[in-house]
Amino acid sequence: MHSLVNGLRRDQDAVVAGLSSPWSSGQVEGQNTRVKLLKRAGYGRASFDLLRKRILHRT
């Protein structure tokens, strides 16, 4: 717990900026999660070409 608190204190400016900013990275994180899910679902069975098609073809 002390390590976490010390890290937050060291990066206090970044923490305050992140909490007070009106911008959100939610859309980007959602896309990353979706791509990772598709990648895991095809692991060992599908080629890169199929993965690329599944990512580009949004369902």
mmCIF file of the N, C-alpha and C atoms, coordinates in Angstrom:
data_MODEL
# 
_entry.id   MODEL 
# 
loop_
_atom_site.group_PDB 
_atom_site.id 
_atom_site.type_symbol 
_atom_site.label_atom_id 
_atom_site.label_alt_id 
_atom_site.label_comp_id 
_atom_site.label_asym_id 
_atom_site.label_entity_id 
_atom_site.label_seq_id 
_atom_site.pdbx_PDB_ins_code 
_atom_site.Cartn_x 
_atom_site.Cartn_y 
_atom_site.Cartn_z 
_atom_site.occupancy 
_atom_site.B_iso_or_equiv 
_atom_site.pdbx_formal_charge 
_atom_site.auth_seq_id 
_atom_site.auth_comp_id 
_atom_site.auth_asym_id 
_atom_site.auth_atom_id 
_atom_site.pdbx_PDB_model_num 
ATOM 1   N N  . MET A 1 1  ? 0.819   -1.177  0.000   1.00 0.00 ? 1  MET A N  1 
ATOM 2   C CA . MET A 1 1  ? 0.000   0.000   0.000   1.00 0.00 ? 1  MET A CA 1 
ATOM 3   C C  . MET A 1 1  ? 0.878   1.262   0.000   1.00 0.00 ? 1  MET A C  1 
ATOM 4   N N  . HIS A 1 2  ? 1.970   1.208   0.754   1.00 0.00 ? 2  HIS A N  1 
ATOM 5   C CA . HIS A 1 2  ? 2.867   2.360   0.806   1.00 0.00 ? 2  HIS A CA 1 
ATOM 6   C C  . HIS A 1 2  ? 3.473   2.645   -0.564  1.00 0.00 ? 2  HIS A C  1 
ATOM 7   N N  . SER A 1 3  ? 3.777   1.589   -1.282  1.00 0.00 ? 3  SER A N  1 
ATOM 8   C CA . SER A 1 3  ? 4.349   1.747   -2.616  1.00 0.00 ? 3  SER A CA 1 
ATOM 9   C C  . SER A 1 3  ? 3.371   2.457   -3.553  1.00 0.00 ? 3  SER A C  1 
ATOM 10  N N  . LEU A 1 4  ? 2.103   2.100   -3.476  1.00 0.00 ? 4  LEU A N  1 
ATOM 11  C CA . LEU A 1 4  ? 1.076   2.736   -4.298  1.00 0.00 ? 4  LEU A CA 1 
ATOM 12  C C  . LEU A 1 4  ? 0.956   4.222   -3.960  1.00 0.00 ? 4  LEU A C  1 
ATOM 13  N N  . VAL A 1 5  ? 0.903   4.521   -2.673  1.00 0.00 ? 5  VAL A N  1 
ATOM 14  C CA . VAL A 1 5  ? 0.777   5.914   -2.241  1.00 0.00 ? 5  VAL A CA 1 
ATOM 15  C C  . VAL A 1 5  ? 1.990   6.718   -2.670  1.00 0.00 ? 5  VAL A C  1 
ATOM 16  N N  . ASN A 1 6  ? 3.182   6.153   -2.517  1.00 0.00 ? 6  ASN A N  1 
ATOM 17  C CA . ASN A 1 6  ? 4.397   6.857   -2.926  1.00 0.00 ? 6  ASN A CA 1 
ATOM 18  C C  . ASN A 1 6  ? 4.405   7.106   -4.430  1.00 0.00 ? 6  ASN A C  1 
ATOM 19  N N  . GLY A 1 7  ? 3.940   6.128   -5.211  1.00 0.00 ? 7  GLY A N  1 
ATOM 20  C CA . GLY A 1 7  ? 3.879   6.303   -6.660  1.00 0.00 ? 7  GLY A CA 1 
ATOM 21  C C  . GLY A 1 7  ? 2.893   7.393   -7.053  1.00 0.00 ? 7  GLY A C  1 
ATOM 22  N N  . LEU A 1 8  ? 1.744   7.442   -6.378  1.00 0.00 ? 8  LEU A N  1 
ATOM 23  C CA . LEU A 1 8  ? 0.765   8.493   -6.658  1.00 0.00 ? 8  LEU A CA 1 
ATOM 24  C C  . LEU A 1 8  ? 1.316   9.872   -6.294  1.00 0.00 ? 8  LEU A C  1 
ATOM 25  N N  . ARG A 1 9  ? 2.030   9.943   -5.213  1.00 0.00 ? 9  ARG A N  1 
ATOM 26  C CA . ARG A 1 9  ? 2.622   11.229  -4.819  1.00 0.00 ? 9  ARG A CA 1 
ATOM 27  C C  . ARG A 1 9  ? 3.675   11.686  -5.817  1.00 0.00 ? 9  ARG A C  1 
ATOM 28  N N  . ARG A 1 10 ? 4.488   10.754  -6.302  1.00 0.00 ? 10 ARG A N  1 
ATOM 29  C CA . ARG A 1 10 ? 5.516   11.110  -7.292  1.00 0.00 ? 10 ARG A CA 1 
ATOM 30  C C  . ARG A 1 10 ? 4.892   11.621  -8.579  1.00 0.00 ? 10 ARG A C  1 
ATOM 31  N N  . ASP A 1 11 ? 3.762   11.026  -8.960  1.00 0.00 ? 11 ASP A N  1 
ATOM 32  C CA . ASP A 1 11 ? 3.100   11.376  -10.218 1.00 0.00 ? 11 ASP A CA 1 
ATOM 33  C C  . ASP A 1 11 ? 1.842   12.203  -9.978  1.00 0.00 ? 11 ASP A C  1 
ATOM 34  N N  . GLN A 1 12 ? 1.843   13.009  -8.943  1.00 0.00 ? 12 GLN A N  1 
ATOM 35  C CA . GLN A 1 12 ? 0.641   13.742  -8.550  1.00 0.00 ? 12 GLN A CA 1 
ATOM 36  C C  . GLN A 1 12 ? 0.098   14.618  -9.680  1.00 0.00 ? 12 GLN A C  1 
ATOM 37  N N  . ASP A 1 13 ? 0.963   15.305  -10.415 1.00 0.00 ? 13 ASP A N  1 
ATOM 38  C CA . ASP A 1 13 ? 0.496   16.157  -11.514 1.00 0.00 ? 13 ASP A CA 1 
ATOM 39  C C  . ASP A 1 13 ? -0.240  15.334  -12.576 1.00 0.00 ? 13 ASP A C  1 
ATOM 40  N N  . ALA A 1 14 ? 0.306   14.178  -12.914 1.00 0.00 ? 14 ALA A N  1 
ATOM 41  C CA . ALA A 1 14 ? -0.324  13.320  -13.917 1.00 0.00 ? 14 ALA A CA 1 
ATOM 42  C C  . ALA A 1 14 ? -1.651  12.756  -13.404 1.00 0.00 ? 14 ALA A C  1 
ATOM 43  N N  . VAL A 1 15 ? -1.708  12.403  -12.131 1.00 0.00 ? 15 VAL A N  1 
ATOM 44  C CA . VAL A 1 15 ? -2.943  11.869  -11.547 1.00 0.00 ? 15 VAL A CA 1 
ATOM 45  C C  . VAL A 1 15 ? -4.038  12.927  -11.564 1.00 0.00 ? 15 VAL A C  1 
ATOM 46  N N  . VAL A 1 16 ? -3.696  14.146  -11.142 1.00 0.00 ? 16 VAL A N  1 
ATOM 47  C CA . VAL A 1 16 ? -4.686  15.236  -11.120 1.00 0.00 ? 16 VAL A CA 1 
ATOM 48  C C  . VAL A 1 16 ? -5.162  15.537  -12.541 1.00 0.00 ? 16 VAL A C  1 
ATOM 49  N N  . ALA A 1 17 ? -4.234  15.579  -13.492 1.00 0.00 ? 17 ALA A N  1 
ATOM 50  C CA . ALA A 1 17 ? -4.613  15.854  -14.881 1.00 0.00 ? 17 ALA A CA 1 
ATOM 51  C C  . ALA A 1 17 ? -5.518  14.755  -15.426 1.00 0.00 ? 17 ALA A C  1 
ATOM 52  N N  . GLY A 1 18 ? -5.222  13.508  -15.109 1.00 0.00 ? 18 GLY A N  1 
ATOM 53  C CA . GLY A 1 18 ? -6.034  12.394  -15.595 1.00 0.00 ? 18 GLY A CA 1 
ATOM 54  C C  . GLY A 1 18 ? -7.440  12.386  -15.015 1.00 0.00 ? 18 GLY A C  1 
ATOM 55  N N  . LEU A 1 19 ? -7.564  12.775  -13.765 1.00 0.00 ? 19 LEU A N  1 
ATOM 56  C CA . LEU A 1 19 ? -8.884  12.776  -13.122 1.00 0.00 ? 19 LEU A CA 1 
ATOM 57  C C  . LEU A 1 19 ? -9.716  13.995  -13.471 1.00 0.00 ? 19 LEU A C  1 
ATOM 58  N N  . SER A 1 20 ? -9.070  15.080  -13.862 1.00 0.00 ? 20 SER A N  1 
ATOM 59  C CA . SER A 1 20 ? -9.817  16.306  -14.135 1.00 0.00 ? 20 SER A CA 1 
ATOM 60  C C  . SER A 1 20 ? -10.015 16.569  -15.634 1.00 0.00 ? 20 SER A C  1 
ATOM 61  N N  . SER A 1 21 ? -9.450  15.737  -16.472 1.00 0.00 ? 21 SER A N  1 
ATOM 62  C CA . SER A 1 21 ? -9.551  15.935  -17.919 1.00 0.00 ? 21 SER A CA 1 
ATOM 63  C C  . SER A 1 21 ? -10.926 15.500  -18.431 1.00 0.00 ? 21 SER A C  1 
ATOM 64  N N  . PRO A 1 22 ? -11.502 16.261  -19.352 1.00 0.00 ? 22 PRO A N  1 
ATOM 65  C CA . PRO A 1 22 ? -12.795 15.865  -19.915 1.00 0.00 ? 22 PRO A CA 1 
ATOM 66  C C  . PRO A 1 22 ? -12.666 14.754  -20.961 1.00 0.00 ? 22 PRO A C  1 
ATOM 67  N N  . TRP A 1 23 ? -11.452 14.421  -21.372 1.00 0.00 ? 23 TRP A N  1 
ATOM 68  C CA . TRP A 1 23 ? -11.222 13.409  -22.395 1.00 0.00 ? 23 TRP A CA 1 
ATOM 69  C C  . TRP A 1 23 ? -11.251 12.020  -21.797 1.00 0.00 ? 23 TRP A C  1 
ATOM 70  N N  . SER A 1 24 ? -11.697 11.051  -22.588 1.00 0.00 ? 24 SER A N  1 
ATOM 71  C CA . SER A 1 24 ? -11.760 9.671   -22.140 1.00 0.00 ? 24 SER A CA 1 
ATOM 72  C C  . SER A 1 24 ? -11.148 8.763   -23.207 1.00 0.00 ? 24 SER A C  1 
ATOM 73  N N  . SER A 1 25 ? -10.486 7.729   -22.765 1.00 0.00 ? 25 SER A N  1 
ATOM 74  C CA . SER A 1 25 ? -9.914  6.755   -23.703 1.00 0.00 ? 25 SER A CA 1 
ATOM 75  C C  . SER A 1 25 ? -10.789 5.502   -23.780 1.00 0.00 ? 25 SER A C  1 
ATOM 76  N N  . GLY A 1 26 ? -12.038 5.625   -23.362 1.00 0.00 ? 26 GLY A N  1 
ATOM 77  C CA . GLY A 1 26 ? -12.944 4.483   -23.325 1.00 0.00 ? 26 GLY A CA 1 
ATOM 78  C C  . GLY A 1 26 ? -13.163 3.820   -24.668 1.00 0.00 ? 26 GLY A C  1 
ATOM 79  N N  . GLN A 1 27 ? -13.329 4.605   -25.727 1.00 0.00 ? 27 GLN A N  1 
ATOM 80  C CA . GLN A 1 27 ? -13.548 4.031   -27.055 1.00 0.00 ? 27 GLN A CA 1 
ATOM 81  C C  . GLN A 1 27 ? -12.338 3.225   -27.511 1.00 0.00 ? 27 GLN A C  1 
ATOM 82  N N  . VAL A 1 28 ? -11.162 3.769   -27.302 1.00 0.00 ? 28 VAL A N  1 
ATOM 83  C CA . VAL A 1 28 ? -9.933  3.074   -27.709 1.00 0.00 ? 28 VAL A CA 1 
ATOM 84  C C  . VAL A 1 28 ? -9.772  1.786   -26.916 1.00 0.00 ? 28 VAL A C  1 
ATOM 85  N N  . GLU A 1 29 ? -9.990  1.856   -25.616 1.00 0.00 ? 29 GLU A N  1 
ATOM 86  C CA . GLU A 1 29 ? -9.848  0.662   -24.782 1.00 0.00 ? 29 GLU A CA 1 
ATOM 87  C C  . GLU A 1 29 ? -10.873 -0.402  -25.172 1.00 0.00 ? 29 GLU A C  1 
ATOM 88  N N  . GLY A 1 30 ? -12.069 0.015   -25.547 1.00 0.00 ? 30 GLY A N  1 
ATOM 89  C CA . GLY A 1 30 ? -13.083 -0.931  -25.996 1.00 0.00 ? 30 GLY A CA 1 
ATOM 90  C C  . GLY A 1 30 ? -12.670 -1.646  -27.270 1.00 0.00 ? 30 GLY A C  1 
ATOM 91  N N  . GLN A 1 31 ? -12.080 -0.904  -28.197 1.00 0.00 ? 31 GLN A N  1 
ATOM 92  C CA . GLN A 1 31 ? -11.603 -1.525  -29.439 1.00 0.00 ? 31 GLN A CA 1 
ATOM 93  C C  . GLN A 1 31 ? -10.458 -2.487  -29.155 1.00 0.00 ? 31 GLN A C  1 
ATOM 94  N N  . ASN A 1 32 ? -9.542  -2.113  -28.260 1.00 0.00 ? 32 ASN A N  1 
ATOM 95  C CA . ASN A 1 32 ? -8.437  -3.006  -27.906 1.00 0.00 ? 32 ASN A CA 1 
ATOM 96  C C  . ASN A 1 32 ? -8.954  -4.302  -27.296 1.00 0.00 ? 32 ASN A C  1 
ATOM 97  N N  . THR A 1 33 ? -9.938  -4.194  -26.420 1.00 0.00 ? 33 THR A N  1 
ATOM 98  C CA . THR A 1 33 ? -10.524 -5.377  -25.790 1.00 0.00 ? 33 THR A CA 1 
ATOM 99  C C  . THR A 1 33 ? -11.168 -6.275  -26.835 1.00 0.00 ? 33 THR A C  1 
ATOM 100 N N  . ARG A 1 34 ? -11.874 -5.671  -27.792 1.00 0.00 ? 34 ARG A N  1 
ATOM 101 C CA . ARG A 1 34 ? -12.535 -6.433  -28.852 1.00 0.00 ? 34 ARG A CA 1 
ATOM 102 C C  . ARG A 1 34 ? -11.515 -7.180  -29.707 1.00 0.00 ? 34 ARG A C  1 
ATOM 103 N N  . VAL A 1 35 ? -10.435 -6.507  -30.081 1.00 0.00 ? 35 VAL A N  1 
ATOM 104 C CA . VAL A 1 35 ? -9.404  -7.137  -30.910 1.00 0.00 ? 35 VAL A CA 1 
ATOM 105 C C  . VAL A 1 35 ? -8.745  -8.281  -30.152 1.00 0.00 ? 35 VAL A C  1 
ATOM 106 N N  . LYS A 1 36 ? -8.463  -8.081  -28.877 1.00 0.00 ? 36 LYS A N  1 
ATOM 107 C CA . LYS A 1 36 ? -7.848  -9.147  -28.081 1.00 0.00 ? 36 LYS A CA 1 
ATOM 108 C C  . LYS A 1 36 ? -8.770  -10.357 -27.972 1.00 0.00 ? 36 LYS A C  1 
ATOM 109 N N  . LEU A 1 37 ? -10.066 -10.117 -27.815 1.00 0.00 ? 37 LEU A N  1 
ATOM 110 C CA . LEU A 1 37 ? -11.035 -11.200 -27.746 1.00 0.00 ? 37 LEU A CA 1 
ATOM 111 C C  . LEU A 1 37 ? -11.043 -12.001 -29.045 1.00 0.00 ? 37 LEU A C  1 
ATOM 112 N N  . LEU A 1 38 ? -11.075 -11.302 -30.177 1.00 0.00 ? 38 LEU A N  1 
ATOM 113 C CA . LEU A 1 38 ? -11.059 -11.986 -31.472 1.00 0.00 ? 38 LEU A CA 1 
ATOM 114 C C  . LEU A 1 38 ? -9.756  -12.764 -31.664 1.00 0.00 ? 38 LEU A C  1 
ATOM 115 N N  . LYS A 1 39 ? -8.660  -12.183 -31.229 1.00 0.00 ? 39 LYS A N  1 
ATOM 116 C CA . LYS A 1 39 ? -7.360  -12.838 -31.369 1.00 0.00 ? 39 LYS A CA 1 
ATOM 117 C C  . LYS A 1 39 ? -7.318  -14.126 -30.548 1.00 0.00 ? 39 LYS A C  1 
ATOM 118 N N  . ARG A 1 40 ? -7.814  -14.052 -29.309 1.00 0.00 ? 40 ARG A N  1 
ATOM 119 C CA . ARG A 1 40 ? -7.826  -15.252 -28.464 1.00 0.00 ? 40 ARG A CA 1 
ATOM 120 C C  . ARG A 1 40 ? -8.756  -16.326 -29.012 1.00 0.00 ? 40 ARG A C  1 
ATOM 121 N N  . ALA A 1 41 ? -9.878  -15.897 -29.568 1.00 0.00 ? 41 ALA A N  1 
ATOM 122 C CA . ALA A 1 41 ? -10.852 -16.863 -30.084 1.00 0.00 ? 41 ALA A CA 1 
ATOM 123 C C  . ALA A 1 41 ? -10.283 -17.648 -31.269 1.00 0.00 ? 41 ALA A C  1 
ATOM 124 N N  . GLY A 1 42 ? -9.397  -17.042 -32.041 1.00 0.00 ? 42 GLY A N  1 
ATOM 125 C CA . GLY A 1 42 ? -8.840  -17.724 -33.198 1.00 0.00 ? 42 GLY A CA 1 
ATOM 126 C C  . GLY A 1 42 ? -7.459  -18.285 -32.973 1.00 0.00 ? 42 GLY A C  1 
ATOM 127 N N  . TYR A 1 43 ? -6.965  -18.233 -31.753 1.00 0.00 ? 43 TYR A N  1 
ATOM 128 C CA . TYR A 1 43 ? -5.595  -18.668 -31.475 1.00 0.00 ? 43 TYR A CA 1 
ATOM 129 C C  . TYR A 1 43 ? -5.383  -20.130 -31.852 1.00 0.00 ? 43 TYR A C  1 
ATOM 130 N N  . GLY A 1 44 ? -4.374  -20.363 -32.692 1.00 0.00 ? 44 GLY A N  1 
ATOM 131 C CA . GLY A 1 44 ? -4.011  -21.720 -33.083 1.00 0.00 ? 44 GLY A CA 1 
ATOM 132 C C  . GLY A 1 44 ? -4.850  -22.298 -34.202 1.00 0.00 ? 44 GLY A C  1 
ATOM 133 N N  . ARG A 1 45 ? -5.924  -21.620 -34.591 1.00 0.00 ? 45 ARG A N  1 
ATOM 134 C CA . ARG A 1 45 ? -6.808  -22.168 -35.612 1.00 0.00 ? 45 ARG A CA 1 
ATOM 135 C C  . ARG A 1 45 ? -6.888  -21.301 -36.848 1.00 0.00 ? 45 ARG A C  1 
ATOM 136 N N  . ALA A 1 46 ? -6.637  -20.005 -36.690 1.00 0.00 ? 46 ALA A N  1 
ATOM 137 C CA . ALA A 1 46 ? -6.870  -19.088 -37.802 1.00 0.00 ? 46 ALA A CA 1 
ATOM 138 C C  . ALA A 1 46 ? -5.573  -18.393 -38.206 1.00 0.00 ? 46 ALA A C  1 
ATOM 139 N N  . SER A 1 47 ? -5.532  -18.011 -39.445 1.00 0.00 ? 47 SER A N  1 
ATOM 140 C CA . SER A 1 47 ? -4.369  -17.283 -39.940 1.00 0.00 ? 47 SER A CA 1 
ATOM 141 C C  . SER A 1 47 ? -4.540  -15.792 -39.675 1.00 0.00 ? 47 SER A C  1 
ATOM 142 N N  . PHE A 1 48 ? -3.487  -15.042 -39.915 1.00 0.00 ? 48 PHE A N  1 
ATOM 143 C CA . PHE A 1 48 ? -3.541  -13.596 -39.742 1.00 0.00 ? 48 PHE A CA 1 
ATOM 144 C C  . PHE A 1 48 ? -4.569  -12.971 -40.678 1.00 0.00 ? 48 PHE A C  1 
ATOM 145 N N  . ASP A 1 49 ? -4.692  -13.510 -41.887 1.00 0.00 ? 49 ASP A N  1 
ATOM 146 C CA . ASP A 1 49 ? -5.652  -12.953 -42.850 1.00 0.00 ? 49 ASP A CA 1 
ATOM 147 C C  . ASP A 1 49 ? -7.083  -13.040 -42.325 1.00 0.00 ? 49 ASP A C  1 
ATOM 148 N N  . LEU A 1 50 ? -7.440  -14.170 -41.706 1.00 0.00 ? 50 LEU A N  1 
ATOM 149 C CA . LEU A 1 50 ? -8.786  -14.313 -41.157 1.00 0.00 ? 50 LEU A CA 1 
ATOM 150 C C  . LEU A 1 50 ? -8.990  -13.354 -39.981 1.00 0.00 ? 50 LEU A C  1 
ATOM 151 N N  . LEU A 1 51 ? -7.977  -13.239 -39.129 1.00 0.00 ? 51 LEU A N  1 
ATOM 152 C CA . LEU A 1 51 ? -8.064  -12.307 -38.004 1.00 0.00 ? 51 LEU A CA 1 
ATOM 153 C C  . LEU A 1 51 ? -8.266  -10.887 -38.510 1.00 0.00 ? 51 LEU A C  1 
ATOM 154 N N  . ARG A 1 52 ? -7.527  -10.514 -39.534 1.00 0.00 ? 52 ARG A N  1 
ATOM 155 C CA . ARG A 1 52 ? -7.643  -9.166  -40.111 1.00 0.00 ? 52 ARG A CA 1 
ATOM 156 C C  . ARG A 1 52 ? -9.051  -8.925  -40.648 1.00 0.00 ? 52 ARG A C  1 
ATOM 157 N N  . LYS A 1 53 ? -9.599  -9.924  -41.337 1.00 0.00 ? 53 LYS A N  1 
ATOM 158 C CA . LYS A 1 53 ? -10.960 -9.791  -41.873 1.00 0.00 ? 53 LYS A CA 1 
ATOM 159 C C  . LYS A 1 53 ? -11.983 -9.648  -40.764 1.00 0.00 ? 53 LYS A C  1 
ATOM 160 N N  . ARG A 1 54 ? -11.823 -10.419 -39.689 1.00 0.00 ? 54 ARG A N  1 
ATOM 161 C CA . ARG A 1 54 ? -12.775 -10.344 -38.576 1.00 0.00 ? 54 ARG A CA 1 
ATOM 162 C C  . ARG A 1 54 ? -12.693 -9.001  -37.868 1.00 0.00 ? 54 ARG A C  1 
ATOM 163 N N  . ILE A 1 55 ? -11.487 -8.443  -37.758 1.00 0.00 ? 55 ILE A N  1 
ATOM 164 C CA . ILE A 1 55 ? -11.335 -7.137  -37.111 1.00 0.00 ? 55 ILE A CA 1 
ATOM 165 C C  . ILE A 1 55 ? -11.931 -6.031  -37.969 1.00 0.00 ? 55 ILE A C  1 
ATOM 166 N N  . LEU A 1 56 ? -11.676 -6.103  -39.264 1.00 0.00 ? 56 LEU A N  1 
ATOM 167 C CA . LEU A 1 56 ? -12.160 -5.030  -40.151 1.00 0.00 ? 56 LEU A CA 1 
ATOM 168 C C  . LEU A 1 56 ? -13.656 -5.134  -40.430 1.00 0.00 ? 56 LEU A C  1 
ATOM 169 N N  . HIS A 1 57 ? -14.215 -6.339  -40.360 1.00 0.00 ? 57 HIS A N  1 
ATOM 170 C CA . HIS A 1 57 ? -15.651 -6.519  -40.597 1.00 0.00 ? 57 HIS A CA 1 
ATOM 171 C C  . HIS A 1 57 ? -16.370 -6.478  -39.264 1.00 0.00 ? 57 HIS A C  1 
ATOM 172 N N  . ARG A 1 58 ? -16.859 -5.312  -38.893 1.00 0.00 ? 58 ARG A N  1 
ATOM 173 C CA . ARG A 1 58 ? -17.519 -5.133  -37.596 1.00 0.00 ? 58 ARG A CA 1 
ATOM 174 C C  . ARG A 1 58 ? -18.904 -5.751  -37.623 1.00 0.00 ? 58 ARG A C  1 
ATOM 175 N N  . THR A 1 59 ? -19.176 -6.602  -36.651 1.00 0.00 ? 59 THR A N  1 
ATOM 176 C CA . THR A 1 59 ? -20.506 -7.203  -36.540 1.00 0.00 ? 59 THR A CA 1 
ATOM 177 C C  . THR A 1 59 ? -21.204 -6.752  -35.299 1.00 0.00 ? 59 THR A C  1 
# 
